[in-house]
Each structure stands twice: as structure tokens, then as C-alpha cells.
């Protein structure tokens, strides 16, 4: 059986990659995918601890996080498509519709 440490290291690596993607990228879709990667790393941590402690509470949290992530994807992509139709770009630096 794989030790808990390996799952936590993989989860930390995934979260760091997602954080770097959010902070350095300018494409809204790539930023969106980086946020999803961060959510999946949290899910991996929940499942690893759930398996380690023999409890299903972590898996229930994963279920709710996945439901929120699905709703986020639906709303977020709709917003990105609406902005693309108006500005013809998904570059975060060029989207300034909230400025005066």
C-alpha cells in the first residue's frame, strides 16, 4: 500500500503548480484550469486522509467540492464566452470592462 506521505506530496505539488499557473498566466481559460487543478489537489488530500483514517467524511467533502467545481465551470465558462464575444480576447490584461 502506498504511504500517505506520497499522496500529500503529490497533492502539494499539484497545488503549487496550480498556484503558479494562476499567478503567472494571462489567459483566462488557463487560469481557470489552474484553479481546477488546485481544487483537485484538495480533493486528493481529502481522499488520502479519508483512506488513511478509514472514514468516509473526506469522500463526502470531495463529492461536494466536485459539485461546486462543476457549477463553477458552467458559470465561469459562460462568463468567459460572454467576455470573448464583447472584447474578442480572453487575455486577462486586456479585459477592462469593470474600469470607469
Helices and strands as residue ranges (DSSP letters): H 4-24, H 28-53, H 57-87, G 92-94
